[in-house]
Amino acid sequence: MKPYATDPGQSRGRLFPEEESTFRTCYQRDRDRIIHASAFRRLKHKTQVFIEHEGDYYRTRLTHSIEVAQVARTISGVLGLNAELTEALALAHDLGHPPFGHTGEDALQALMAPYGGFDHNAQAIRIVTALERHYAEFDGLNLTWETLEGLAKHNGPVTGDLPWALAEYNARHDLELDTHASAEAQVAAIADDVAYNHHDLHDGLRAELFSTDELAELPILHDCFARVDDLYPGLNYYRRRHEALRRFFGILVEDVIAVAQANLAEIDPQNVTDLRHAGRGVIRFSDPVWHDLEVIRAFLFDRMYRAPSVIEMREQVTQVVNDLFPQFMAHPEELPKQWRKDVADARDETALARIVSDYIAGMTDRFAIQCHERFVLGNTN
């Protein structure tokens, strides 16, 4: 590994000290705990863009997280970083998302506004430090400082008014939120961008929200399709678009690697601390590719994220969350048995609202719909 890679031998450790494994590094152990977490398993039935039951081929939060991890390990390996820490962060980055994707998050943010708000990144911290309750000696997964730091600020320093869930944990275990995260965390963040920019195009095509011809007119993709047509004239429709999209995928990864290598050469960090205090992120797209991606994202926003069919479903699932929250606030006895001690210990309405928010945020799409039918609509069939 490079000198600026995160060294497991120099880890700042865990909030609750544990005996180290004899055959796994601390970051391998973090990764394994994330994979075995209940919240990670539930990602298989949580929305990426399309609601979970709308089709077997669309991405879910779980398949997305696996794709992010694949991209992140590739970039991390080329740059000489710690692949296990990078993978752990990639696999955990979406743990805090509620059901129904960003639609569910928007609904919870509005409902929780009087009680400190809701933020999916802060919720991921809450899950791995408090809500996973399987171990005898602590709540959460007791992850290393470096993994928690990366989850908290993989998108950059977190300053100003902190989300309550993050502020609560940071008061116990300072994650130095005003600095940049490690290069591994930055790689996990950019891998997220690479993955969703690629697979949202693929899912939009499968949903027939736009055509291959329209896609072939977009920046970067125009050259990808042209290259495929030169190599394979008359190629089958499905193979043609797959070949073009995988070239698009490769261009994004290659661009990130080239920019990162140039930035690292310029900064010449001697350790991970130098990267945290570099004053800017070092893992990013080049300006031309970033500009082209803005055009592609605008296309996706117009044709996919705001497509009439998607808007209609957004309205339906927003209503599900909007109904469930006051239902459980008024009837907390309807929460599962393992949540009732928390309810009994709740000191005020804010504490109860945060318990209800935690419960709803942990739901899968299908379970949220089932709860709505049972508790709100009264359908017990």
Secondary structure, DSSP 8 states (H G I E B T S, - for coil): --TTS--GGG---BSS-----SSS-HHHHHHHHHHTSHHHHHGGGSBSSS-GGG-SSS-BHHHHHHHHHHHHHHHHHHHT--HHHHHHHHHHTTTT--TTHHHHHHHHHHHTGGGT---HHHHHHHIIIII----SS-SS---BHHHHHHHHHTTS---SS--HHHHHHHTTS---TTS---HHHHHHHHHHHHHHHHHHHHHHHHTTSS-HHHHTTSTTHHHHHHHHHHHSTT--HHHHHHHHHHHHHHHHHHHHHHHHHHHHHHH--SSHHHHHTSSS-SS---HHHHHHHHHHHHHHIIIIIT-HHHHHHHHHHHHHHHHHHHHHHH-GGGS-GGGHHHHHH--SHHHHHHHHHHHHHT--HHHHHHHIIIIIS----
